[in-house]
Amino acid sequence: MLLSHRIRLDASPAQCDYFARAAGTARRVWNWALAEWQRQIAAGLQPNAMALKKQFNAIKYARPDWLDIDGRPWLRTIHRDAHAQPFAHLARAWTRYFAARKAGQPAHLPRFKKKDRCRDSFYVANDKFRVEGQSAVLPKVGQVSLTETLRFPGKIMGATVAREADHWFLAVQVEVLGGAALRRRTGDNLVGVDLGVTAAATLSTGEKIAAPRPLRSALRRLRIRSRRQSRKVQAAKAAAGISGSIPKGTRLPKSANRVKGARRLARLHARIARVRADFTNKLTTRLCRENQAVAIEDLHVKGMLANARLARSIADVGFYEIRRQLQYKALRYGTVIVLADRWYPSSKLCSACGQKNGTLTLVERVWTCSCGTRHDRDINAAINLQRLAAGAFAARTALPVASPAATSGTVAGMGPAAVGEVTPVRYEHGQQDGSGQEEDAAHFAHVFDSSVLMSLRTTAGCSQEVE
């Protein structure tokens, strides 16, 4: 399993200066490679990353635009990994673009990176640095203190040095083998989790976990600092004699106050992100550590953000990040993640009788079913999701084991333990035996575990079948 540990660097001013120059080198090489790629496409050629890298190596120490004012190649002062890795990153960017177009999904072309408007980072290969306790030895700068020791044992695959506000971080990628990556669960419960804005997570046990809403808390300070920084930029434009938009390639003069204002604004943005990340990590770790199965909804977050009234609150909670962390942490804790279909009416189904309230609106937070049961909207949805988890987990444990040779798309001895379909009786919104949702679980749930991705569907009259 490939894991990453992000550690803050306690670097000296000279080391921070080198990191900034290395990140600027990576940005400039990316822009050169992208411009050359586009030029070759316009000329009817078929560019590739390796050919571009060889072309760049032939000119990087000779071309005047890659020399300093004394005529010396300034790239020699930067380790080669910083200006070699951007070609691999560009190749991956074009691969993702064409893969998205082929799949009929929204595709975005690689874009040029602008100073102060992109993430400052550069790559270091695994054989060019080492971690020694609470310090790391990096090329060109030597030993740099770390604020904590490396968390994961295993083979180091590489690292990325990146800046967040006025701090530099080292993200170390480690390949952890065997059971070293696994964690022990403290409970074996089945829980449904309904994500929301009022409460970030409502559990089927009735517990409601409020989100810290860091953006909402810091919004006033964020607006004040943003307006101050905007006025400094307007003053710099006036001093440079520029009215309207800044022409491409023009750099405004930077005053000391403008630099300090930008740092203050960046620190506030970083604090908002850290508070949100801290809450998300603690919530997802707790859910995976205390439960053997967790059911959540497959929310269409992009569509939800189209609602102008709720977009800021939804983004402040971070729905998709909660789902992403649940899925990768479930692999470490052996927890099953059940994704309910996004059209599953978890809030509208009565958890007592199974009847659907088709007239329920988003404004109604409490409703009463015709059977007389009074529901809290979020708790009712979480209970319905918990029943999906119970039904899907029971169906999963009853699956026959497929032979690896019979598993589609795998080689004998290399495939997952079991891949199959379970086909219970039916799906109806009306009255069923019990609540009817135990049967619905197989239709609406996609189950993820450490080795299996299952699709459970409901079809009348079919027996168990292994694909």
ABEGO torsion letter per residue (X at the ends): XBBBBBBBBBBBAAAAAAAAAAAAAAAAAAAAAAAAAAAAAAAGBBBBAAAAAAAAAAAAAABAAABBAAGBBAAAABBAAAAAAAAAAAAAAAAAAAAAAAAGBBBBBBBBBBBGABBBBBBBBAAABBBBEABBBBBGAEBBBBABBBABBEBBAEBBBBBBEABBBBBBBBBBBEAAABBBBABABBBBBBBBAABABBBAAGBBBBBAGAAAAAAAAAAAAAAAAAAAAAAAAAAAGBBEBBBBGBBBBBBAAAAAAAAAAAAAAAAAAAAAAAAAAAAAAAAAAABABBBBBBBBAAAAAABAAAAAAAAAAGAAAAAAAAAAAAAAAGBBBBBBBAABBAAABBAAAGBBBAABBAABABBBBAAGBBBBAAAAAAAAAAAAAAAAAAAAAABBBBBAAABBGBBBGABBABBBBBBBABBBABBBBEAGAAAAAAAABBBBBAABBBBBBBBBGBBBBBX
